Amino acid sequence: MNITRENIDELNAVVKVDIAKEDYAGKVDKILKDYRKNANIPGFRKGHVPMGMVKKQYGQAVLVDEVNKLLQESLNKYLTEEKLDVLGNPLPKEQENFDWEKDNYSFEFELGLAPEFEVNLDLKKPVTKYNIVADEKMVNDQIESIQKQYGKLKTKEEVAEGDTVAGTFKNEEEGIQKETTIELQNIKGKRNLAKFVGSKVGDTISLKTKSLFEDDHALINHLGIEHDKAHDLDIEVEFTISEINERELADLDQELFDKLFGKDKVKSVTELKEKIKEDAAKQFEQQSDQQLMNDITEALIETTDFELPKDFLQKWIQTVGEKPLTEEEAKEEYEKSEKGLRYQLIEGKVVNDNDLTVDFNDLKAFASEKIKQQMAQFGQNDPSQKELDDIAARILSNQDEVKRLSEQLMNEKLLAFYKENMKFDEKELTYEEFVKAIYK
């Protein structure tokens, strides 16, 4: 066997594989002899079928199969030994009038080669790193929300804004008669809210269902209707008030602090505000990091210039799916995926050049930390190491989970590397300002 390569240019090459009879003949003969031993052909005893008949019936199929196996094995070995960084898979070149009756064969494969390039992390225009902080309004809103959640209901005679109103929705034509409780803060529009304010127990209010609540899905529970009917429902309903309640805010005392965070973890309103800011910062950091990674990705794609074997990749895309694509379809698919492919190459370059790796111990520790966080959400704040190890072992026995967690961990390692080795334009802002900046 002989394998040679012709470099067309820096991004394209053709590999030629010459296979001689002596490369495959031994394997083919052995398989045909095994066929002969086990063949059941009428008129012949088992194991006594003439070899000529076996070759005639099975010879070419065995030959083709063995040559293809040999071809794939030798090509893969060659690419590995030559350390060729190929994109996609080798594409066999078509050969007209190929003759399997010959003893020696030649096959040619087109290769798309990964480009040589360098990644410069010292960008002329630094990426913006957003540091999101909880402002006073957000902290106060969160405290009020906590006070409402843990507060008590106080019965009233007359409805005011912010109250909770119990009653019955009714529409005879639509068969609606549903007892429900409404938080007036969820009512949409000043006109609708004005109909409630000043009303008393026993009063009946006429309302239009369209745009009655902030979310149309609220109609499902409040009117007792099906999901599909809730969207754009525009009918008139009557609401008869049976009870009016005002939610008294819970006192910001030690009992509430202990209920929220554990005994003596928070001892004052000042500490409560700091705790809320800390918890918010952790949540904001995840969103900030995700945006930072997105922006770094875009910046590196924009500033890292290299060519791709475009024609080869479009040709490869035509053949790689379950159903072959037309030339035009493959071109469209390539244009959609080109940016992703560019970043894969950039990411691979950064990972390899800087020895960023994920080993089993890293993965086990990462899985244990994720499990710990999930358990904490359900009130299990102090699991034993054995519990964590047992759950992690079950998760890591699943290859799909291993792949998913490995990708997450590598993403974290990459982000940490970028944070350490890139300069950023740091900007502190509130969450509301962050949303406006990102989705402007």
Protein Blocks (a to p, Z undefined) as FASTA:
>chain_A
ZZddddfblmbccddddddfklmmmmmmmmmmmmmmmpccehiaehiacfklmmmmmmmm
mmmmmmmmmmmmmmmmmmmmnopacehjadddddehiafkbmbdcddddddddddddddf
bdfbacddddddddfklmmmmmmmmmmmmmccdddfbdcehiacddddddfknopacddd
ddfklpgcjklmmmmnopaehiacdddfehkbmblklmmmmnopafklmgopacdddddd
fbdcddddddddfklmmmmnoghkbgcfklmmmmmmmmmmmmmmmmmmmmmmmmmmmmmm
mmmccdddfklmmmmmmmmmmbdcdfklmmmmmmmmmmmmmmmmmmmmmmmmnopacdfk
lmmmmmmmmmmmmmmmnopabccfklmmmmmmmmmmpmklmmmmmmmmmmmmmmmmmmmm
pccddddddfklmmmmmmZZ
